[in-house]
Amino acid sequence: MIKYTLFELHFVYFGFEIRPDRHRKMESIAQYFDTIPSSHRSYILFGGLAFFLFLENVFPLVNLSYKKGNHLLKNIFFTLTTALVNLGMAFILLASSHWAIQNHFGILEWFSIDSLWLQALIGLLVLDLIGAYFIHWIQHKVKWMWKFHIIHHSDQYVDASTANRHHPGESVFRFVFTCLAVLVCGAPLWLILMYQSLSAIFSQFNHANLNVPKGLSKILGWVFVTPEIHRSHHHYVLPYTNSNYGNLFSIWDRLFGTYIPMKSTDIVFGVDTHMDPKENDRIGNLLKIPFEPYRPPSTKG
């Protein structure tokens, strides 16, 4: 007989009882991510990128005219710097998780949630809210942080490789908020690594120049961030730039009033303050942007 906490009984009452066979499947998933080799994490990151770049070529939404090889190399550079930042600071993430669990700190600990399925559901929601949506929203509101985030928005040919086009400084901001999310959640290691893997895949998916069937996109979009939803975030002028911040779940934008739909055919990629290719297409210049004077938005559309 499976025992439930009072919190978990609410899910059972509404028909979400976790059967033993499903619990065992979740145990296998948790065990995999708890011991996932570094090579597998690399396969997920770069394999996912290769997969979505392939799909873009087969089912493109729009025909972007650009040198894909040069564009990819630049974005791979920033993908590698992001990976290095995360690798170099990984011990902080592990320490945050260990401290939370040892001190019974965080939502999963406070409500004594033992079901791995509920841990995954609640954990992914909390980690995505704080570690993705919230820090993304802050970067658009705080001027000096926005200057780091410009590197991501300055890409005028958004595709799957744009997902990890982040200045190393921005990678640090995001890492700090991921650690904060781990503490608030009380997330165990397996949950953190599962979230990071899903986050990488979803980011590549929702940046992809991919023609997702309208019906499927609409259904997925009620819960998850699709290319159609996130694409307007990369339109070059306000208010669209300050909308659709989500990465995994679209519910946060709908809940906090930051969701703005836009026709894909009307989107112009980039950011209005840095439309000159000399500034947005050279790694050296991109790395210097955060240390240059702030430029206010020149246009509102």
C-alpha positions in Angstrom: 0.0 0.0 0.0 1.4 3.4 -1.0 1.3 6.1 1.8 0.7 9.7 0.9 1.4 13.0 2.7 -1.5 15.4 3.2 -0.2 17.4 0.3 0.0 14.4 -2.0 -3.5 13.3 -1.0 -5.0 16.3 -2.8 -3.5 14.9 -6.0 -4.9 11.5 -5.3 -8.4 13.0 -4.6 -8.4 14.6 -8.0 -7.5 11.4 -9.8 -3.7 11.7 -10.0 -2.8 8.6 -8.0 0.7 7.3 -8.8 0.5 3.6 -9.4 3.4 1.4 -8.3 4.5 0.7 -11.9 4.6 4.4 -12.7 6.5 5.0 -9.5 9.1 2.4 -10.5 9.5 4.1 -13.9 10.1 7.4 -12.2 12.6 5.8 -9.9 14.6 4.6 -13.0 14.5 8.1 -14.5 15.6 9.7 -11.2 18.4 7.2 -10.8 19.6 7.9 -14.4 19.8 11.6 -13.8 21.4 11.2 -10.4 24.3 9.4 -12.0 24.2 10.8 -15.5 27.7 10.8 -17.1 29.1 14.1 -18.3 29.3 12.6 -21.8 25.5 12.0 -21.8 24.9 15.7 -20.9 27.1 16.7 -23.8 25.1 14.4 -26.1 21.9 16.0 -24.9 23.3 19.6 -25.5 25.0 19.1 -28.9 22.9 16.2 -30.1 19.8 18.3 -29.5 21.3 21.2 -31.3 22.2 19.0 -34.3 18.7 17.5 -34.3 16.9 20.8 -34.4 19.3 22.3 -36.9 18.4 19.3 -39.1 14.7 19.8 -38.6 15.1 23.5 -39.5 16.5 22.5 -42.9 13.7 20.0 -43.6 10.8 22.1 -42.2 11.8 25.7 -42.1 9.3 28.4 -41.1 11.1 31.1 -43.1 14.0 30.9 -45.5 16.7 32.9 -43.7 19.4 34.1 -46.1 22.7 34.0 -44.1 26.0 32.1 -43.9 24.8 29.3 -41.6 28.4 28.0 -41.0 29.7 31.3 -39.8 26.6 32.0 -37.8 26.8 28.6 -36.1 30.5 28.9 -35.2 29.8 32.2 -33.4 26.9 30.8 -31.4 28.9 27.6 -30.6 31.6 29.9 -29.1 29.0 31.3 -26.7 27.5 27.8 -26.1 31.0 26.7 -25.0 31.6 29.7 -22.7 28.2 29.0 -21.1 29.2 25.4 -20.6 32.5 26.4 -19.0 30.8 28.9 -16.6 28.4 26.2 -15.5 31.1 23.6 -15.2 33.3 25.9 -13.2 30.6 26.8 -10.7 28.9 23.4 -10.6 30.2 22.8 -7.0 28.0 25.7 -5.8 24.9 24.1 -7.3 25.8 20.8 -5.7 26.4 22.5 -2.4 23.1 24.4 -2.6 21.2 21.1 -3.1 23.1 19.3 -0.4 22.5 22.1 2.1 18.8 22.3 1.3 18.2 18.6 1.8 20.4 18.3 4.9 18.6 21.2 6.5 15.1 20.2 5.3 14.8 23.5 3.4 12.6 24.2 0.4 9.1 23.4 -0.8 9.7 19.7 -1.4 11.1 19.4 2.2 8.5 21.6 3.9 5.6 19.6 2.5 7.4 16.2 2.8 6.7 15.3 -0.8 8.0 11.8 -1.3 6.4 11.0 -4.6 9.1 11.3 -7.3 6.4 12.3 -9.9 5.2 15.1 -7.7 8.8 16.1 -7.0 9.5 16.3 -10.7 6.3 18.3 -11.5 6.7 20.8 -8.7 10.5 21.0 -9.0 10.4 21.7 -12.7 7.8 24.4 -12.2 9.8 26.1 -9.4 13.1 25.8 -11.2 11.7 27.2 -14.4 9.9 30.0 -12.7 12.9 31.3 -10.8 15.9 29.9 -12.8 14.5 30.9 -16.2 11.4 33.2 -16.3 12.3 35.4 -13.3 15.9 36.1 -14.1 15.0 36.7 -17.8 12.4 39.3 -16.7 14.9 41.0 -14.4 17.5 41.2 -17.2 15.0 43.2 -19.3 14.3 45.6 -16.4 17.8 46.3 -15.0 19.8 48.3 -17.4 23.3 47.0 -16.6 22.0 43.4 -16.8 20.2 44.1 -20.1 23.6 45.1 -21.6 24.8 41.6 -21.1 21.5 40.1 -22.4 21.8 42.2 -25.6 24.2 39.6 -27.0 21.4 37.1 -27.1 18.9 39.5 -28.7 21.3 40.9 -31.2 21.2 37.8 -33.3 19.4 38.7 -36.6 19.1 35.1 -37.7 17.4 33.3 -34.8 17.7 29.6 -35.1 18.3 26.6 -32.7 21.9 27.7 -32.2 20.7 31.1 -30.7 19.5 29.2 -27.6 22.9 29.4 -25.9 24.1 32.7 -27.4 24.8 34.2 -24.0 27.6 36.5 -22.8 29.7 34.7 -20.1 28.5 37.4 -17.6 24.8 36.5 -18.3 25.7 32.9 -17.8 26.8 33.8 -14.2 23.5 35.6 -13.6 21.5 32.7 -14.7 23.6 30.3 -12.7 23.0 32.3 -9.5 19.3 32.3 -10.0 19.3 28.5 -10.7 21.0 28.1 -7.3 18.3 30.3 -5.7 15.6 28.1 -7.4 17.3 25.0 -6.0 17.2 26.4 -2.5 13.6 27.5 -2.7 12.6 24.1 -4.2 14.8 21.9 -2.0 15.7 20.1 -5.2 17.8 16.9 -5.1 20.6 16.4 -7.6 18.7 14.2 -10.0 15.9 16.8 -10.4 18.4 19.6 -11.0 20.2 17.6 -13.8 16.8 16.6 -15.3 15.8 20.3 -15.3 19.0 21.4 -17.0 18.7 18.8 -19.7 15.1 19.7 -20.4 15.9 23.4 -20.3 18.6 23.0 -22.9 16.3 20.9 -25.2 13.4 23.3 -24.9 15.5 26.4 -25.4 16.8 24.9 -28.7 13.3 23.9 -29.7 11.7 27.3 -29.0 14.4 29.2 -30.8 14.4 26.9 -33.8 13.3 28.2 -37.2 10.9 25.4 -37.3 7.5 25.2 -39.0 5.4 23.5 -36.3 1.8 22.6 -37.5 -0.6 25.3 -36.2 -2.9 22.8 -34.5 0.0 21.1 -32.6 1.6 24.4 -31.8 -1.6 25.8 -30.3 -2.1 22.7 -28.1 1.5 22.6 -26.9 1.5 26.4 -26.4 -1.1 26.2 -23.6 1.5 24.6 -21.3 4.9 24.7 -23.0 6.9 27.4 -24.8 6.8 26.8 -28.6 8.8 28.5 -31.4 5.7 30.5 -32.3 5.4 31.8 -28.7 9.0 32.7 -28.1 9.8 34.0 -31.6 8.0 37.4 -30.9 10.3 37.9 -28.0 13.1 38.3 -30.6 11.3 41.0 -32.5 13.6 44.0 -32.7 11.4 46.6 -31.0 9.3 47.1 -27.9 6.8 46.0 -26.5 7.5 42.6 -28.1 11.1 42.4 -26.8 9.7 42.6 -23.3 7.3 39.7 -23.6 7.2 35.9 -23.7 10.1 35.3 -21.3 9.3 31.7 -20.6 11.6 28.7 -21.4 9.9 25.5 -20.4 6.4 26.6 -19.4 4.2 29.2 -21.1 2.0 29.5 -18.1 4.2 32.1 -16.4 3.8 34.6 -19.2 0.0 34.1 -19.2 -0.1 34.3 -15.4 2.0 37.4 -15.1 0.6 39.3 -18.1 3.8 39.2 -20.2 2.4 37.1 -23.0 2.0 38.9 -26.4 1.2 37.0 -29.6 2.6 38.1 -32.9 2.5 36.8 -36.5 5.7 35.1 -37.4 5.7 36.8 -40.8 5.8 40.2 -39.2 8.9 39.5 -37.0 12.2 41.2 -37.6 14.9 39.6 -35.6 17.5 41.6 -33.6 17.4 44.5 -31.2 16.9 48.1 -32.4 19.9 49.6 -30.6 22.4 47.1 -32.2 21.2 46.4 -35.8 24.7 47.1 -37.4 26.3 43.8 -38.4 29.7 45.2 -37.3 28.4 45.2 -33.7 26.2 42.1 -33.6 28.1 39.7 -35.9 31.6 39.8 -34.4 32.6 37.9 -31.2 35.0 40.6 -30.1 32.4 43.4 -30.4 29.7 41.3 -28.7 31.9 40.6 -25.7 32.5 44.4 -25.3 28.8 45.5 -25.5 28.1 45.2 -21.7 30.9 47.6 -20.9 29.8 50.3 -23.3 27.3 53.1 -22.5 23.7 52.1 -22.2 21.6 52.8 -25.3 17.9 53.4 -24.8 15.5 51.8 -27.2 15.2 53.9 -30.3 11.8 52.7 -31.5 8.6 51.4 -30.0 6.2 49.4 -32.2 
